[in-house]
């Protein structure tokens, strides 16, 4: 079972790097994230009637995670405005597994042992160190990248706890992602309704990115039912390898 779950998380890592590259490749990342979020929210709302209700104990996590994800979206957009994919993405992703392991130990009583913790620390610190050597980040971009990593850690721990209490991973995921419908009103409040206009091709690309994003994190939420949060998070961060390849091949 563990090999199967691990393979699924690696596939999720590839999907995650893909949608992040799609987001970074657009000039207006806030607009792109808004269209992605609209797609994510609509798909989730459509799916909800066909799924069982999550257990009552999961609802605080669903609400908290949904709101933290909005903060994550905003931090990610800001980070990508301050640096290239090859520098920003590894810092944001690499800084989170250590925080996830710490949060899981404090709030979920997960104690994976010395060797797994050492592996998580080595993976995280190595990824961040290599990214910092590139030097392609402004001070604001660097701050935003670390803030993104912190929000990733927060929602990962919340979701790890929530999905185990929910009784149904897909239902939990759908309800949590429904909060992404808050992104379009936030965008309109900040820029105005007219700023939502975009060419049909751009909208379609961002909608596709939204679908990829749902699949990527939905797999991770499912996997956290079976494995330690820190281990799943560290394995997911192999996405930095895929992001580096995608960035080099497609983004220059």
C-alpha positions as CSV (number, residue, x, y, z in Angstrom):
1,X,0.0,0.0,0.0
2,X,2.8,2.4,0.9
3,X,4.5,2.0,-2.5
4,X,1.2,2.7,-4.2
5,X,0.5,5.8,-2.1
6,X,4.1,7.0,-2.6
7,X,3.7,6.6,-6.4
8,X,0.5,8.6,-6.3
9,X,2.2,11.4,-4.3
10,X,5.0,11.5,-6.9
11,X,2.4,11.9,-9.6
12,X,0.8,14.7,-7.6
13,X,4.2,16.4,-7.4
14,X,4.4,16.4,-11.2
15,X,0.9,17.8,-11.5
16,X,1.7,20.5,-8.9
17,X,4.8,21.6,-10.7
18,X,2.8,21.7,-14.0
19,X,0.1,24.0,-12.8
20,X,2.6,26.2,-11.0
21,X,4.5,26.5,-14.3
22,X,1.3,27.4,-16.1
23,X,0.6,30.1,-13.5
24,X,4.2,31.5,-13.6
25,X,4.1,31.5,-17.4
26,X,1.3,34.2,-17.5
27,X,2.1,37.8,-17.2
28,X,-0.8,38.6,-14.9
29,X,-0.5,35.9,-12.2
30,X,-3.2,37.4,-10.0
31,X,-5.7,37.2,-12.9
32,X,-4.5,33.7,-13.8
33,X,-4.9,32.5,-10.2
34,X,-8.4,34.0,-10.1
35,X,-9.5,32.1,-13.1
36,X,-7.9,28.9,-11.8
37,X,-9.7,29.4,-8.5
38,X,-13.0,30.0,-10.2
39,X,-12.6,26.7,-12.0
40,X,-11.6,24.9,-8.8
41,X,-14.5,26.3,-6.9
42,X,-17.1,25.5,-9.5
43,X,-15.9,21.9,-10.0
44,X,-16.0,21.5,-6.2
45,X,-19.5,22.8,-5.9
46,X,-20.8,20.6,-8.7
47,X,-19.2,17.6,-7.1
48,X,-20.6,18.2,-3.6
49,X,-24.2,17.0,-4.1
50,X,-22.8,13.6,-5.2
51,X,-20.6,13.1,-2.2
52,X,-21.4,12.2,1.5
53,X,-21.2,15.0,4.1
54,X,-17.9,15.1,5.9
55,X,-18.1,14.1,9.6
56,X,-18.8,17.0,12.0
57,X,-15.3,16.9,13.4
58,X,-13.8,17.9,10.1
59,X,-15.7,21.1,9.6
60,X,-13.4,23.4,11.6
61,X,-10.5,22.1,9.5
62,X,-12.5,22.6,6.2
63,X,-13.2,26.2,7.0
64,X,-9.7,27.0,8.4
65,X,-8.0,25.3,5.5
66,X,-10.2,27.0,2.9
67,X,-9.3,30.4,4.3
68,X,-5.6,29.6,4.6
69,X,-5.6,28.5,1.0
70,X,-6.8,32.0,-0.1
71,X,-3.9,33.5,1.8
72,X,-1.6,30.9,0.1
73,X,-2.9,31.9,-3.3
74,X,-2.2,35.6,-2.6
75,X,1.3,34.9,-1.2
76,X,2.2,32.6,-4.2
77,X,1.1,35.3,-6.7
78,X,3.3,37.8,-4.9
79,X,6.2,35.5,-4.7
80,X,6.1,34.8,-8.5
81,X,6.0,38.5,-9.1
82,X,9.4,38.8,-7.3
83,X,11.4,36.0,-8.9
84,X,11.6,33.3,-11.5
85,X,10.1,29.8,-11.1
86,X,13.5,28.1,-10.5
87,X,14.2,30.2,-7.4
88,X,10.7,31.0,-6.0
89,X,9.2,27.5,-6.3
90,X,11.9,25.6,-4.4
91,X,12.0,28.0,-1.5
92,X,8.2,28.0,-1.2
93,X,8.0,24.2,-1.4
94,X,11.3,23.3,0.3
95,X,10.7,25.4,3.4
96,X,7.4,23.7,4.3
97,X,8.2,20.0,5.1
98,X,10.1,20.9,8.3
99,X,7.2,23.1,9.5
100,X,4.7,20.3,8.5
101,X,6.6,17.7,10.6
102,X,6.7,20.2,13.5
103,X,3.0,21.0,13.2
104,X,2.1,17.3,12.9
105,X,4.1,16.5,16.1
106,X,2.5,19.3,18.0
107,X,-1.1,19.0,16.9
108,X,-1.5,15.4,15.6
109,X,1.0,13.6,17.8
110,X,2.9,12.3,14.9
111,X,6.4,11.3,15.9
112,X,8.1,9.6,12.9
113,X,11.4,8.9,14.5
114,X,15.0,10.3,14.2
115,X,15.8,9.0,10.7
116,X,12.7,10.2,9.0
117,X,13.0,13.6,10.7
118,X,16.6,13.8,9.6
119,X,15.6,13.0,6.1
120,X,12.9,15.7,6.1
121,X,15.4,18.3,7.4
122,X,18.0,17.4,4.8
123,X,15.5,17.5,2.0
124,X,14.1,20.9,3.1
125,X,17.3,22.6,3.9
126,X,19.0,21.3,0.7
127,X,16.2,22.5,-1.6
128,X,16.1,25.9,0.0
129,X,19.9,26.3,0.0
130,X,20.2,25.4,-3.7
131,X,17.4,27.9,-4.5
132,X,19.1,30.7,-2.5
133,X,22.3,30.1,-4.5
134,X,20.6,31.3,-7.7
135,X,20.1,34.8,-6.3
136,X,17.2,35.6,-8.7
137,X,14.9,36.9,-6.0
138,X,14.2,40.4,-4.7
139,X,13.9,40.9,-1.0
140,X,10.1,41.1,-1.4
141,X,10.1,38.0,-3.5
142,X,12.1,36.1,-1.0
143,X,9.8,37.2,1.9
144,X,6.8,36.2,-0.2
145,X,8.3,32.8,-1.0
146,X,8.9,32.0,2.7
147,X,5.4,33.2,3.6
148,X,4.1,30.9,0.9
149,X,6.0,28.0,2.5
150,X,4.5,28.9,5.9
151,X,1.0,28.9,4.5
152,X,1.6,25.5,2.8
153,X,2.7,24.1,6.1
154,X,-0.3,25.4,7.9
155,X,-2.9,24.1,5.5
156,X,-1.1,20.8,5.1
157,X,-1.3,20.1,8.8
158,X,-4.9,21.3,9.0
159,X,-5.8,19.0,6.1
160,X,-3.9,16.1,7.5
161,X,-6.0,16.3,10.7
162,X,-9.2,17.2,8.9
163,X,-9.2,14.4,6.3
164,X,-8.7,11.8,9.0
165,X,-11.7,13.2,10.9
166,X,-13.9,13.5,7.8
167,X,-14.5,9.9,6.9
168,X,-14.3,10.7,3.2
169,X,-11.2,12.3,1.5
170,X,-13.0,13.4,-1.6
171,X,-15.9,15.0,0.2
172,X,-13.4,16.9,2.5
173,X,-11.4,18.0,-0.6
174,X,-14.5,19.3,-2.4
175,X,-15.8,21.3,0.5
176,X,-12.4,22.8,1.2
177,X,-11.8,23.8,-2.4
178,X,-15.3,25.4,-2.6
179,X,-13.7,28.2,-0.6
180,X,-11.7,29.1,-3.8
181,X,-14.9,30.8,-5.0
182,X,-13.8,33.7,-2.6
183,X,-10.9,34.5,-5.0
184,X,-13.0,36.2,-7.8
185,X,-14.8,38.6,-5.4
186,X,-11.4,39.4,-3.8
187,X,-9.9,40.1,-7.3
188,X,-12.9,42.3,-8.2
189,X,-12.6,44.2,-5.0
190,X,-9.0,45.0,-5.6
191,X,-9.0,45.6,-9.3
192,X,-12.6,46.1,-10.5
193,X,-14.8,43.8,-12.5
194,X,-13.4,45.0,-15.9
195,X,-10.0,43.5,-15.0
196,X,-11.4,40.0,-15.1
197,X,-11.6,40.2,-18.9
198,X,-9.1,38.0,-20.7
199,X,-8.7,36.3,-24.1
200,X,-10.6,33.0,-24.4
201,X,-7.3,31.1,-24.8
202,X,-5.9,32.5,-21.6
203,X,-9.1,31.7,-19.7
204,X,-9.1,28.1,-21.1
205,X,-5.4,27.6,-20.1
206,X,-6.1,28.8,-16.6
207,X,-9.2,26.7,-16.3
208,X,-7.0,23.7,-17.3
209,X,-4.5,24.7,-14.6
210,X,-7.3,24.8,-12.1
211,X,-8.3,21.2,-12.9
212,X,-4.6,20.1,-12.6
213,X,-4.4,21.8,-9.3
214,X,-7.5,20.0,-7.9
215,X,-6.0,16.6,-8.9
216,X,-2.6,17.4,-7.5
217,X,-3.7,18.4,-4.0
218,X,-6.6,16.1,-3.9
219,X,-4.2,13.2,-4.2
220,X,-2.1,14.6,-1.4
221,X,-5.1,15.0,0.9
222,X,-6.0,11.4,0.2
223,X,-2.5,10.2,0.9
224,X,-2.3,11.8,4.3
225,X,-4.9,9.3,5.5
226,X,-2.3,6.6,5.2
227,X,1.1,8.3,5.8
228,X,2.7,10.7,8.2
229,X,2.1,14.3,7.2
230,X,5.8,15.2,7.2
231,X,6.8,12.2,5.0
232,X,4.0,12.9,2.5
233,X,5.0,16.6,2.4
234,X,8.6,15.8,1.9
235,X,7.8,13.4,-0.9
236,X,5.5,15.9,-2.5
237,X,8.4,18.4,-2.6
238,X,10.1,16.3,-5.3
239,X,7.9,18.6,-7.4
240,X,10.9,21.0,-7.3
241,X,12.7,18.7,-9.7
242,X,9.8,18.7,-12.1
243,X,9.5,22.4,-11.8
244,X,13.2,22.9,-12.6
245,X,12.8,20.8,-15.7
246,X,9.6,22.4,-16.8
247,X,11.1,25.9,-16.2
248,X,14.2,25.1,-18.2
249,X,12.4,23.5,-21.1
250,X,9.3,25.7,-21.5
251,X,10.0,28.9,-19.6
252,X,13.6,29.5,-20.5
